[in-house]
Amino acid sequence: MPTLRVEMFAGRTVEQKRALARELTDATVRALGVPASAVEVLFYDIEKHDWAVAGTLCSDPPAPPPQQT
């Protein structure tokens, strides 16, 4: 039974998650040849202050561009 874990920033609507679950299920059925009833999709909503890239929280404002001289 394929289980797909989707981690993304919080704020998506139920309709968006429903559509994504359908698309991911359809793709998994095509790619793996399993029945749709075997595909599970788990959504994890992550707040931007709980996610960091390159040591910077995603909730932090972007750094200003370097000054050109």
Secondary structure, 3 states (H helix, E strand, C coil): CCEEEEEEECCCCHHHHHHHHHHHHHHHHHHHCCCHHHCEEEEEEECHHHCEECCEECCCCCCCCCCCC
